[in-house]
Amino acid sequence: MRKLVLEIIAATALTLGSILASTPGVLANDVMVMDAFARASATSMAKAGAVYMTLTNHGATPDRLLAASTQAAASAEVHESLEKDGVATMRPIESLEIPAGGSVQFKPGGYHIMLMGLKAPLKKGDMIMLQLRFEHAGLVDVMANVGDVAEGHSHTEGSSGN
């Protein structure tokens, strides 16, 4: 009797495993976050900052970054920096597609996570925790190292440049 029960449990586990393995979709580990870093605040009065990283989607379908959050700031938004006619601007974007099998790099002068209402200045050597929300992969926790201050740049609320 015991052998029969074990065989039924094993058969059920194998069946469920094969069903789950064939189910389409994106798992959280399909989206990989690499090289996350923030710039140190230029002054002790800084109220904004930026986080950069590379997002790679190892899944078979595209995914979308929908939002970011952190305890280090009152708000965090996905931003895009643009330059038109020699004028640098940035704007929040609602979502950012991460192509299947592809990567999107967040870097100065491009995409970044804008931190607004910093609760404390970002200091070189510190780390900040962020949470990214993806359409399919769900919530992904990210640790960002705080590096050097950006040369010639500072973040202030309402800033139009990086």
Order of alpha helices (4+ residues) and beta strands (2+ residues): alpha-beta-beta-beta-beta-beta-beta-beta-beta-beta-beta
